[in-house]
Amino acid sequence: MKYISTRGDAPALNFEEVLLAGLASDGGLYVPEVLPTFSKEEIASWAGLPYNELAYKIIKPFVDDCVEDADLKQMIDETYAGFNHIAVAPLKELGTNEWVLELFHGPTLAFKDFALQLLGRLMDYALTKRQERLVIMGATSGDTGSAAIEGCRHSDHLDIFILHPYNRVSEVQRKQMTTIIEDNVFNVALEGNFDDCQEMVKDSFANQDFLGGRKLGAVNSINWARIMSQIVYYFSASLAVGGPHREVAFSVPTGNFGDIFAGYLAKQMGLPISQLVVATNKNDILHRVISGNDMSKGELVHTLSPSMDIMVSSNFERLLFDVYGRDGAAINDLMAKFKTEPVQLDKQRWEKVRELFDSYACDDEETCKLIETVAQETGYLLDPHTAIGVAAARECNRDTSVPMIVLSTAHPVKFPEAVLKAGLESPQLPAHMADLFEREEQFTVLPNELSTVQQFVAKNVHND
Ligand SMILES: *Cc1c(COP(=O)(O)O)cnc(C)c1O
């Protein structure tokens, strides 16, 4: 399996190279040259498989021969054995044909564990084989940081530096990152906001001279391996409610278009999906482009669903590449223009996007109202991101006879502010992290200054 860049000008790579590369050298994102597809019969034959075995079936064609079969199996088995629910991704029924897919039973209580627990193992495996080391640098507004650190902490070949905005992440989120004390884990609290953190990581990727020959690896959803891992739970959820013999619909809280793009791929690979709903908060670029062909950066708004607070959805480029007939030059032009001004898609291309997706944007007030209503109706407590998913599902549902599955991306304990604003009590931390607030923390506060941060990284990376 070869991977090609959405901007058409970078060399095609194999899985291992894509895993370690992150962004393509032409600024594009890597996608498979040809997607694997599965027949209905084949998908049906997977009914009843444990999650790890299903994951192997779906992930194997993407990894191809870059990893020995037995090793791939073992990494997948270990990844999902570390989840705290026997079903790994259990489905809960909220109402008639309305389901919640709980993706928060991993070590850090958010769906990012599905991908990052495997990503860390895959990177470690590839680097061991190559006898190389990699430096991970990432910015986080909360969930990515802890999931990435949990995924990389046991690797002998990775040093991981996570930048979070000082005093601007929730206490649970900060503690989940800063209480992991390992030789290769560095938490930086930057005296700036999330955009400053992201800017610093971007600048560091663009010019890696400060690392003296070592290379940077990516853990955000531009890394193909993250998207790949997320395709699996669309299949598991469908199989659990009678697929592939019946269609299902999904509603997905998304900011960067990573999670919903995995659903789009599942559909292209043969899973009968009748509808894909994009659920966003006030940072609604995805909703604006899907509903009104307005692809323009808005102002960043801080919301009660902070993991979707972004202005630009990087993974949308992967969809545009398909919608524009895989014309890398056209995407290159479009993205160059979008850097400096709002863009509109060609009418015909935009209509294709509208055929594929419905969308809805929800403000904080509606989010809290929904958390409250659902708790009253069913006794089930939603986290604010999932609440937006439920709101969008109800708003956009095209056919109530089809099961609508809302992806629940985080445990409500991670976002107590929204739960309290909804007039409810915040739940208890799960048993395996009940002592989180007593654990020792370690992080370094640094000024919002690129050279200082880069010096800190260069000083702390390990040399073999
Ligand atoms: C990261 C995250 C999202 C958004 O995921 P995308 O990669 O933008 O699709 C939604 N909810 C939670 C809780 C998250 O951590």
The ligand as an SDF file (V2000), in Angstrom:
LIG
                    3D

 15 15  0  0  0  0  0  0  0  0999 V2000
  -10.2360   15.7150   19.9230 C   0  0  0  0  0  0  0  0  0  0  0  0
  -11.6480   15.6950   20.3990 C   0  0  0  0  0  0  0  0  0  0  0  0
  -12.7170   15.9460   19.5180 C   0  0  0  0  0  0  0  0  0  0  0  0
  -12.5190   16.3330   18.0700 C   0  0  0  0  0  0  0  0  0  0  0  0
  -11.8790   15.3650   17.3220 O   0  0  0  0  0  0  0  0  0  0  0  0
  -11.4490   15.6460   15.7970 P   0  0  0  0  0  0  0  0  0  0  0  0
  -10.1080   14.9780   15.6440 O   0  0  0  0  0  0  0  0  0  0  0  0
  -11.3870   17.0940   15.6500 O   0  0  0  0  0  0  0  0  0  0  0  0
  -12.4580   15.0080   14.9330 O   0  0  0  0  0  0  0  0  0  0  0  0
  -13.9980   15.8560   20.0170 C   0  0  0  0  0  0  0  0  0  0  0  0
  -14.2380   15.5550   21.3130 N   0  0  0  0  0  0  0  0  0  0  0  0
  -13.2390   15.3120   22.1880 C   0  0  0  0  0  0  0  0  0  0  0  0
  -13.5660   15.0180   23.6060 C   0  0  0  0  0  0  0  0  0  0  0  0
  -11.9040   15.3590   21.7630 C   0  0  0  0  0  0  0  0  0  0  0  0
  -10.9160   15.1230   22.6320 O   0  0  0  0  0  0  0  0  0  0  0  0
  1  2  1  0
  2  3  1  0
  2 14  2  0
  3  4  1  0
  3 10  2  0
  4  5  1  0
  5  6  1  0
  6  7  2  0
  6  8  1  0
  6  9  1  0
 10 11  1  0
 11 12  2  0
 12 13  1  0
 12 14  1  0
 14 15  1  0
M  END
$$$$
